[in-house]
Amino acid sequence: MPSFDVVSKINQPEVDNALLQSQKEIGTRFDFRDTGTSIERNAEGIVIVSSSEGRVEAAYEVLIAKMIKRGVSLKQLDPQDAKPAGQRTFRQLVKFKEGIDRENAKRVIELVKESKLKVQASIHEDSVRITGKNRDDLQSAMKMLKAADLAFEAQYNNFRE
């Protein structure tokens, strides 16, 4: 039986490219000079550090602009509040949302059922598998999900005959 998976994954190379471009722009812009502003990546996500909360927000805006240009969806970013850090600096953590949580997976299954297409949907860990008898129904389901306003950035992969 033909099937495909609905997943939510981040394109890591594009995130890295956007991060490098943001670092270069912050290093060359006049308004960031002598503010100690930096954008770095660690295990938790992306960390923005600067001397004031306004500079942190401005650096975040630069990061967002570069992410958009690189085709990374902002639905996959989870910015935390900017908080004071040591030595008169502010720090903001931007986490990544990856995978489909139970709540959103149930929403996808509801959408599939409401569409009255001859397909079935089931939850598999952090993805949703949709199966059907012919590929036309699966393509219709894919088109319907692309048109729906989901709370996450969805990709469709593992299309099998």
Buried (B, 14 or more C-beta within 10 A) or exposed (E): EBBBBBBBBBBEEBBEBBBEBBBEBBEEBEEBEEBEBBBEBEEEBBBBBBBBBEBBBBBBEBBBBBBEEBEBBEEBBEBEEBEEBEEEBBBBBBEBBBBBEEEBBBBBBEBBEEBEBEBBBEBEEBBBBBBBEEBEBBBBBBEBBEEBEBEBBBBBEEEEE
